[in-house]
Amino acid sequence: MKVGDLIQLSAYGKKLEYYKTTAIWPDGVGVLVKVSPPHYTALWKGGRLKESHIRKDIKLVKTKKENQK
């Protein structure tokens, strides 16, 4: 993953209680703004929420082009 990638919560991340109490919607999309493994900082939907995540909690958003392969 690199800065600028579109991400969303992984299946594992959607199950975590922490994300159920934040403004991150289960199908919300964010953009990575800082990558320093094991922490990934993302700006979420509308630019209002900036959160730090571990890799297991997030996944890359698949684009239509990737789905056609």
C-alpha positions as CSV (number, residue, x, y, z in Angstrom):
1,M,0.0,0.0,0.0
2,K,1.1,3.5,-0.7
3,V,0.0,7.1,-0.1
4,G,-3.0,7.9,-2.3
5,D,-4.5,4.4,-2.4
6,L,-8.2,4.1,-1.9
7,I,-9.0,1.8,1.1
8,Q,-11.9,0.5,3.0
9,L,-12.3,-1.6,6.1
10,S,-11.5,-5.3,5.7
11,A,-13.9,-8.0,6.8
12,Y,-11.8,-8.2,10.0
13,G,-12.0,-4.5,10.5
14,K,-15.8,-4.4,10.1
15,K,-16.1,-6.9,13.0
16,L,-14.2,-4.8,15.4
17,E,-16.2,-2.9,18.1
18,Y,-14.0,0.2,17.8
19,Y,-15.0,0.9,14.2
20,K,-18.7,0.5,15.1
21,T,-18.4,3.5,17.4
22,T,-16.6,5.8,15.0
23,A,-17.8,7.7,12.0
24,I,-16.3,5.2,9.6
25,W,-19.1,3.5,7.8
26,P,-18.7,-0.3,7.0
27,D,-18.6,0.4,3.3
28,G,-17.0,3.8,3.6
29,V,-13.9,4.7,1.5
30,G,-10.8,6.5,2.6
31,V,-7.5,7.6,1.1
32,L,-4.1,6.8,2.6
33,V,-2.3,10.0,3.6
34,K,0.6,8.5,5.6
35,V,2.2,5.0,5.4
36,S,4.7,4.0,8.1
37,P,4.2,0.3,8.7
38,P,2.7,-1.1,10.8
39,H,0.5,2.1,10.9
40,Y,-1.5,3.5,8.0
41,T,-3.2,6.8,8.4
42,A,-6.3,7.4,6.3
43,L,-8.5,10.4,5.6
44,W,-12.1,9.1,5.5
45,K,-15.2,10.2,3.7
46,G,-15.7,13.9,3.5
47,G,-12.2,14.7,4.9
48,R,-13.6,15.0,8.5
49,L,-12.0,11.9,10.1
50,K,-8.3,11.0,10.1
51,E,-7.6,7.6,11.6
52,S,-4.6,5.4,12.1
53,H,-5.0,1.7,11.3
54,I,-3.0,-1.5,11.2
55,R,-2.8,-3.4,7.9
56,K,-5.2,-6.2,9.1
57,D,-8.0,-3.6,9.5
58,I,-8.0,-2.2,6.0
59,K,-7.9,-3.4,2.4
60,L,-7.5,-1.8,-1.0
61,V,-10.6,-0.8,-2.9
62,K,-10.9,-2.8,-6.1
63,T,-11.5,-0.7,-9.2
64,K,-13.7,-1.6,-12.2
65,K,-10.5,-2.1,-14.3
66,E,-9.2,-4.7,-11.8
67,N,-12.5,-6.5,-11.7
68,Q,-12.5,-6.9,-15.5
69,K,-9.2,-8.9,-15.6
